[in-house]
Structures are given as structure tokens and as C-alpha cells.
Amino acid sequence: MRILLLIWVMVLSLTNLSAQNSVWTTGEQQVETNAALVQDGISLTEIKVFPNPVTEKWFTVEVSDQNLQEIRITNIAGSVVFIRKFQGMVNRHRVTLDNIPSGIYLVRVTTDTNQTKTSKLLVKNQ
């Protein structure tokens, strides 16, 4: 079980690395990535989840240039502990974490154009 958890954390870390602003070199070529990704000439929306870690029983999800379709939070066992679906023009939402204990969770945000981002979320209840 610990091995699976370690693999899961490593995969999630690699996923988050690709979505962050970063610069690295490959041989003689410098490569730069940006949180607003471009795929096939189409700009993908920047999706923000903050603050992280959560210490005040709430966090905010924000997307640029699009609208939220769904916010889904799962625990490390894979059980859904929160889900909220949106209709209409909502590009920012404050999620309240009532009755969700401290721990590590996955937050999957889906936009109205079916772009998704999954982020690790650390909840530290006071």
C-alpha cells in the first residue's frame, strides 16, 4: 500500500511540474513552459487552486477565459468527498470544506470546454 501511495505522489508531482512555470535546459537548448499551456495552436485555460495548504476550511478555484463546469475532490482512497457542478458563467468559486478531515486530497477541476486539471490539495484543520 505504501508503494502505491509513493507512486501516486510521484505521478502527481510530475503532473504538477508540467503545469508550473519553469525553465530547464536539454543539452544546449533551453526549454520554457508556462501555466497557460498551448496544444495544437489552441491556448488552454489557466486553472488556479489556492491557498494550498488549506488551513481555514476553504479554498478558491479560479479559471481564466472560461467557466467552471465541475469541481470534484477525492481522498487518497479514491472516494469522492465533494462534488459541485456549475451551469452558467462561473469562473471563480470558493469551496468550503465542512466535515472534511485533515489529509491529502485530489482536486479535479473541469471547465465548460472539458479541459481538466488535477491538483494535490493538503488540508490542515486547526
Backbone torsions as a table, in degrees:
resi	resn	phi	psi	omega
1	MET	NA	-40.3	179.1
2	ARG	-64.4	-35.7	179.7
3	ILE	-65.2	-43.1	178.5
4	LEU	-62.5	-40.8	178.7
5	LEU	-64.1	-41.9	178.6
6	LEU	-63.5	-43.2	178.0
7	ILE	-62.5	-42.7	180.0
8	TRP	-60.7	-44.0	180.0
9	VAL	-65.3	-39.6	179.6
10	MET	-65.0	-44.1	179.3
11	VAL	-63.5	-43.5	179.4
12	LEU	-63.5	-39.8	178.7
13	SER	-63.4	-41.5	178.3
14	LEU	-65.6	-38.3	177.9
15	THR	-63.6	-45.2	179.5
16	ASN	-66.0	-33.7	179.3
17	LEU	-61.3	-39.3	-178.3
18	SER	-70.0	-21.6	-177.8
19	ALA	-94.1	-8.3	-178.3
20	GLN	-91.2	157.7	173.1
21	ASN	-68.9	127.6	179.8
22	SER	-156.6	158.0	175.5
23	VAL	-132.5	133.0	175.3
24	TRP	-147.1	165.5	-178.7
25	THR	-113.8	143.5	174.7
26	THR	-124.9	101.7	-174.3
27	GLY	66.5	-119.9	-179.9
28	GLU	-98.7	-3.5	-175.2
29	GLN	-100.5	132.6	176.6
30	GLN	-93.8	133.3	-177.7
31	VAL	-118.8	134.9	179.5
32	GLU	-125.3	135.9	175.1
33	THR	-117.8	159.0	-178.5
34	ASN	-136.0	149.4	-178.8
35	ALA	-63.5	-26.9	173.3
36	ALA	-88.7	93.1	-172.3
37	LEU	-77.9	155.6	175.7
38	VAL	-122.6	128.7	179.8
39	GLN	-133.0	123.0	-179.5
40	ASP	53.4	37.7	177.7
41	GLY	78.9	0.9	-179.7
42	ILE	-108.2	125.1	-179.1
43	SER	-75.0	128.0	177.2
44	LEU	-89.8	145.0	-176.3
45	THR	-67.8	143.3	172.9
46	GLU	-81.2	129.8	-179.2
47	ILE	-118.4	122.4	-177.6
48	LYS	-113.1	139.1	173.4
49	VAL	-127.8	116.7	-176.1
50	PHE	-153.2	155.7	-8.4
51	PRO	-76.9	156.0	177.5
52	ASN	-142.5	111.4	17.0
53	PRO	-79.6	155.2	178.6
54	VAL	-87.4	122.8	178.9
55	THR	-122.2	-8.3	-175.3
56	GLU	-115.5	21.9	177.9
57	LYS	68.4	16.2	176.6
58	TRP	-155.2	157.2	171.0
59	PHE	-148.7	167.3	-176.2
60	THR	-117.5	139.6	172.9
61	VAL	-114.7	131.7	-177.6
62	GLU	-139.4	136.3	175.5
63	VAL	-121.2	151.4	178.3
64	SER	-107.1	139.6	174.2
65	ASP	67.2	6.3	177.8
66	GLN	-146.6	-172.8	179.9
67	ASN	-123.5	154.7	177.1
68	LEU	-72.7	140.6	172.5
69	GLN	-111.0	-41.5	-177.9
70	GLU	-156.3	143.5	169.3
71	ILE	-122.2	125.5	-178.4
72	ARG	-130.0	129.1	178.3
73	ILE	-116.0	128.9	176.6
74	THR	-123.1	149.3	176.1
75	ASN	-84.1	179.7	-175.5
76	ILE	-70.8	-14.2	175.7
77	ALA	-84.4	-7.2	178.9
78	GLY	94.0	2.5	178.8
79	SER	-82.4	136.1	178.2
80	VAL	-75.1	123.3	179.5
81	VAL	-107.8	-13.1	178.8
82	PHE	-157.2	137.8	172.8
83	ILE	-147.0	136.5	177.7
84	ARG	-140.7	124.8	178.0
85	LYS	-107.6	146.4	-176.0
86	PHE	-122.1	147.7	171.0
87	GLN	-131.5	140.0	-178.8
88	GLY	99.2	-164.2	-172.6
89	MET	-99.0	87.3	178.0
90	VAL	-124.2	117.5	178.3
91	ASN	-116.4	2.5	177.0
92	ARG	-148.3	134.7	-179.9
93	HIS	-145.2	136.9	176.4
94	ARG	-97.3	119.4	-178.1
95	VAL	-96.9	124.4	176.7
96	THR	-96.5	131.2	-174.7
97	LEU	-102.7	54.6	176.2
98	ASP	-67.6	138.3	176.2
99	ASN	62.5	22.0	174.9
100	ILE	-110.5	116.3	-176.0
101	PRO	-72.5	165.9	175.9
102	SER	-57.6	145.5	178.6
103	GLY	157.8	-171.9	179.0
104	ILE	-105.1	131.4	-177.4
105	TYR	-131.6	162.8	171.7
106	LEU	-109.7	131.7	177.2
107	VAL	-111.9	120.4	176.2
108	ARG	-109.9	120.3	-179.9
109	VAL	-109.2	128.8	178.2
110	THR	-119.3	134.8	178.4
111	THR	-95.1	173.5	-179.4
112	ASP	-68.6	-10.0	174.0
113	THR	-105.2	19.7	177.3
114	ASN	63.2	24.5	169.5
115	GLN	-81.5	138.3	-179.0
116	THR	-127.6	153.4	172.5
117	LYS	-140.1	132.3	175.4
118	THR	-112.8	128.7	-178.7
119	SER	-128.1	150.3	173.1
120	LYS	-80.2	137.9	-179.8
121	LEU	-128.2	125.4	178.2
122	LEU	-102.1	121.2	179.8
123	VAL	-106.5	121.9	179.1
124	LYS	-120.9	94.1	179.5
125	ASN	-75.0	140.5	-179.7
126	GLN	-81.2	NA	NA
